[in-house]
Structure formats: C-alpha cells, structure tokens
Amino acid sequence: MNLTIYLPTDIFLDTAATKIVGEGPAGSFGILPRHIDFVTALVPGILRYLPPSGPEQFLAVKGGILVKQQERVTIATQLAVSGELGLLKATVDRMVNEMDDREKQARTAVARLEAGFIRRFMEFGKSA
C-alpha cells in the first residue's frame, strides 16, 4: 500500500506500508493491503505503520480524515508529528487538551449568546 499524509500546507509523508493502525471515533482499527475501501474520521492519537522493511513507525496526528482506496491510503490532517512513541504520547495529550480548551471556550460563547437572547426576549415581553 502507499500511505500519503497531507497537511494544509504540504505533504508530510509519502511512503509504502504493509500495515496501518489508526484511531477513529469508534476505537482502534487496522488496515492491510487487501482491506476493503472505506473512509473514516481520525481522532487525535497515535498512527502506526509498518514499512516493507524496517521497524514500525509512529506518528501523532491531530485528528483528520482517512481514505482507503485500492492500494492507496490517504490521510488529511491539520498536524502530524513523527518521533519516539513515548514523546508522541505527550504530544497527543497536548493536542487533546488544546481541543478541550477550545470546546470550553465555544460552549461559554454559546451560553453567553443564549443568555443574551433570553434576556432580550424577556425585556421584549415586559415592554409589550
């Protein structure tokens, strides 16, 4: 199989792989060369792949989309980092914490909008 990882600005990785293991919303999954074609979302986590020769390689990805079509596996992600497995866990933890912070900020903003809407609606009801 050919594994290609695209970042917003360039191609991060373009290599051959005999096995790929990733993490989706439903959990971990594996892809072998004769796997059925499919598309799935990726969650922030560790992506593993086995090159035809050499040891297994590890990447941290910040979520994304994986498409398996015939002999090609294509991944589009905002951020990918390669390195030692122990160091990548810290990178993934940081990515998840950043996502949690952004989700909290978004929820706070929506709560403020809802409160403002309700307050104006109540004021409108009093003036009528």
C-alpha positions in Angstrom: 0.0 0.0 0.0 1.0 3.6 -0.4 0.5 5.9 2.6 0.2 9.6 2.0 -0.4 12.2 4.7 -1.4 15.7 3.7 -1.1 18.8 5.9 -2.8 22.1 5.0 0.5 23.4 3.5 2.3 20.3 2.1 2.8 16.6 2.0 4.0 15.3 5.4 4.7 11.7 4.3 4.5 9.6 1.2 5.7 6.0 1.7 5.0 2.4 1.2 3.3 0.5 4.1 2.3 -3.1 4.7 0.1 -2.3 7.7 -1.5 0.8 9.2 -3.2 1.2 12.6 -5.1 4.3 13.5 -7.7 5.6 15.9 -11.2 6.6 14.9 -14.3 7.7 17.0 -15.3 4.0 17.5 -11.8 2.9 18.6 -8.6 1.5 17.1 -8.6 -0.1 13.6 -6.1 -1.8 11.3 -5.6 -1.7 7.5 -3.9 -4.4 5.5 -3.2 -4.2 1.7 -6.4 -6.2 0.7 -8.7 -4.3 3.2 -12.0 -3.1 1.8 -12.1 0.5 0.7 -13.5 2.9 3.3 -13.5 6.4 4.7 -13.3 7.3 8.4 -12.6 10.2 10.7 -9.5 10.1 12.8 -9.3 11.3 16.4 -6.2 12.8 17.9 -3.9 9.9 18.6 -1.0 7.7 17.5 -0.9 6.4 14.0 1.3 3.4 13.4 2.5 2.0 10.1 4.8 -0.8 9.1 7.1 -0.1 6.2 8.1 -3.1 3.9 11.5 -3.2 5.5 12.4 -1.8 8.9 10.7 -1.2 12.3 7.2 0.0 12.9 6.9 3.8 12.7 4.8 6.1 14.9 3.1 9.4 14.2 0.9 11.7 16.3 -2.0 13.1 14.3 -4.4 15.8 15.3 -7.5 14.1 14.0 -8.4 14.2 10.3 -9.9 12.1 7.6 -8.5 8.7 6.3 -9.5 7.4 2.9 -8.5 3.8 1.9 -9.0 3.3 -1.9 -7.5 0.3 -3.6 -3.7 0.4 -2.9 -3.7 4.0 -1.5 -4.3 5.2 2.0 -4.6 9.0 2.1 -4.9 11.0 5.3 -5.7 14.7 5.6 -4.9 16.2 9.0 -4.1 19.6 10.4 -1.0 18.5 12.3 1.3 15.4 12.2 4.5 14.8 14.2 6.8 11.8 13.9 9.1 10.6 16.7 9.6 8.2 19.5 6.5 6.6 20.9 7.0 8.0 24.5 7.4 11.5 23.3 4.4 11.3 20.9 2.1 10.4 23.8 2.9 13.8 25.4 2.2 15.5 22.0 -1.2 13.8 21.7 -2.1 14.7 25.3 -1.3 18.4 24.5 -3.5 18.2 21.3 -6.4 16.8 23.3 -6.0 19.4 26.0 -6.0 22.2 23.3 -9.2 20.7 21.8 -10.8 20.6 25.3 -9.9 24.3 25.9 -11.4 25.3 22.5 -14.6 23.3 23.2 -14.9 25.0 26.6 -14.5 28.5 25.0 -17.1 27.6 22.3 -19.6 26.4 24.9 -19.0 29.5 27.0 -19.6 31.7 24.0 -22.8 29.8 23.1 -24.1 30.1 26.7 -23.5 33.9 26.6 -25.4 34.2 23.3 -28.3 32.1 24.7 -28.4 34.1 27.9 -28.4 37.4 26.0 -31.2 36.2 23.7 -33.3 35.1 26.7 -32.7 38.4 28.5 -33.7 40.4 25.4 -36.8 38.2 24.9 -37.9 38.7 28.5 -37.4 42.5 28.1 -39.4 42.5 24.9 -42.2 40.6 26.7 -42.3 43.2 29.6 -42.5 46.2 27.2 -45.4 44.8 25.2 
